[in-house]
Amino acid sequence: MAHASTYKPRSGFARWLDSRLPIMRLAHDSFVDFPTPKNLNYWWTFGGILSVCLVILIVSGVALSMHYTPHADFAFASVEHIMRDVNYGWLLRYMHANSSSMFFLAVYIHMLRGLYYGSYKEPREVLWILGVMLFILMIASAFLGYVLPWGQMSFWAATVITNLFGVIPFIGDEVLAWLWGGFGVDGPTLNRFYSLHYLLAFLIAGVVVLHIWALHVPGNNNPKGIDVKGPQDTIPFHPYYTVKDGFALGVFLIVLALLIFYAPNILGHPDNYIPADPLTTPEHIVPEWYFLPFYAILRAVPDILFIPAKTAGVIAMLLAIFTLFLLPWLDSSKVRSARYRPLFKQFFWIFVIACVALGWAGSQSPEGMALLVARISTLYYFAFFWVIMPLLGVIETPKSVPDSISKPVLGSGSAAASGTSG
Amino acid sequence: MAEAHVEEDQSPDTDRRDFLYIATTAVAGIGAAISLWPFIDQMNPTANVQALATTEVDLSPIETGQTIKVVWQGKPVYVRHRTQEQIKAAQSAPVDDLPDPETDADRVQQDQWLIVVGICTHLGCIPVSDPDNLRGEFGGWFCPCHGSHYDDSGRIRKGPAPDNLAVPPYQFIDDNKILIG
């Protein structure tokens, strides 16, 4: 939805700046008078929420880094120093930890919204791919950050996750030593994780800029999944969606504040308040909740032919994430929105249930019922993308899609509604 | 939509809408401003730093004529047990002619104890007080960086430094003990 600029500099200085660096014009055309489909629902507010989350994470992270010591001997103590001595240090740390949790919650909703309304389809494939890249960067950053407090969970999460690279054939051990900077997770590992954690935050911010750029070329998708046909289908981003996003953000921040102030450790693991001990593994290792579905896939896969379960699990987990890149081409249906895809809609909700089931299975010991649930859900996860999505476009008869966003409301699509003012 | 625009221009709703707009923006703005405070305050001295904000000094082992250096808030502080001659010299200096006029009485609580921050007021070097030679022309301290001379009251007498050596806040806990800070 590249549109003609409507920016009018209001002062001499604004005109002067506009002819040298049209940054105000860019901001105006992107976030003020940006034509946005007028039927966006609240599921579309998570992009803005995620942006604010990222800002909170970066600002609180920079503040934390002023007091944190990335050294195996001092890291744990420096986190306690932050909790006890630093002014508002407890707030900064709880804000950082809980915001990252809520960041994942928001990103999962954001992704499922894209899946449900077909936001990844032509012409928004690059937008989707950038989003998957952001998701992978988030996973990496969250993992690296979780290691920094250097508690028991930090240490053993680092050990378990880095050991996944040990399945690389022939050079696995060398890769591990290179990642660790030693013969196991130790001081050098912590040091480089800190450096990379800091780096990734700004890489994410950079890709977010590309993500928004790629969004602003075709413009937003919408719940009907049909293209904008003209000005009658859009409203300016400001004030309509700044207000809507602002309200959703307010609700989101209230939930975040409840976590920070009333249950700051509810999403964490108590074992991480025990200093890292390379000689003792905690009885039950679980990742943070947002990694549980992938953790379940990792452990669900048995030996497959000549591939041992360990290797197969790693491959399956990576495939589960990297499959998302191919989504725009795995989905063979031309209809974007699930509103008009009766079959897809059902498979979509089964997919959501499978993801939640995987999350539950990931939190349990991989045996009995949990293992069975994990295996069935893993099968469905892959079948959904690799079998159901390609087939549905062929066998499904979509409901009739409206001609335009305005038409169901306004009849002809351009006439003004009458008699309503609210 | 078209009608809504017309209404906005004419009806008293405009006032209510303006009020809501300003009120919402104000609440959000004030909230954002207040939530900035923790990010600013986190850079202030932490509790463990503040716990070390004061330094207790036992004066009893310091002999007459001797100067010791103690650390207070990360800075060197000189504690000098002055001799009678030094006290006399400090009290008889021509105050009005000094670059930074101050009487000795204003700089000490007890005549025999001079307590000053050992940081040259010129550019932050640490003035020395070597009993044999390097104590400057006025018997107090000499700054090796740019040659400032301080007297037995820590006052600047000669050289580029603009002010006297600072006297830190301190109090006598008892006759032989002071608490700096």
Contacts between the chains, C-beta under 8 A, distances in Angstrom:
chain1	res1	chain2	res2	distance
A	59	B	39	6.3
A	60	B	39	7.7
A	63	B	39	5.5
A	63	B	42	5.1
A	63	B	43	8.0
A	66	B	42	7.0
A	66	B	43	6.7
A	67	B	42	7.4
A	67	B	46	7.4
A	81	B	46	7.3
A	81	B	48	6.9
A	84	B	47	6.8
A	85	B	46	4.1
A	85	B	47	4.1
A	85	B	48	4.4
A	85	B	49	7.7
A	86	B	42	5.7
A	86	B	46	4.9
A	86	B	47	7.7
A	87	B	38	7.4
A	87	B	41	4.4
A	87	B	42	5.2
A	87	B	44	5.4
A	87	B	46	6.6
A	87	B	47	7.9
A	88	B	37	7.9
A	88	B	38	3.6
A	88	B	39	7.9
A	88	B	41	5.6
A	88	B	42	5.4
A	89	B	42	6.4
A	89	B	46	7.6
A	91	B	38	5.3
A	92	B	38	6.6
A	92	B	39	7.6
A	92	B	42	6.1
A	246	B	28	7.6
A	416	B	1	5.9
A	416	B	2	4.7
A	416	B	3	7.2
A	417	B	1	6.9
A	418	B	3	7.4
A	421	B	3	5.9
A	421	B	4	5.0
A	421	B	7	5.7
